């Protein structure tokens, strides 16, 4: 999976050396709500960090995100990665 090239990946830059990224996690298919159902379009912390050679990984984990639906609140599972230049 070419995680750095997929349009679903949301990168936010906070200064010249910090990258935040979040996207639907692959576990969202079986344990979460909504989102794409094609595992090739989804992320894992390990897959994303494998694409960030040369950066210092500061945070790489699944995060739970509340989703409001007509049936009530559900939980979506996202991948969140924070990386920057090595210290």
NORQUIHU-V401191 format. One record per helix or strand of 2 or more residues. SS is the DSSP state (H for helix, E for strand). FROM is the first residue (numbers start at 0). LEN is the number of residues. If there is no record, write none. Layout:
ss->SS from->FROM len->LEN
ss->SS from->FROM len->LEN
This chain:
ss->H from->2 len->3
ss->E from->9 len->4
ss->E from->17 len->8
ss->H from->27 len->4
ss->H from->38 len->3
ss->H from->44 len->6
ss->E from->54 len->15
ss->E from->71 len->14
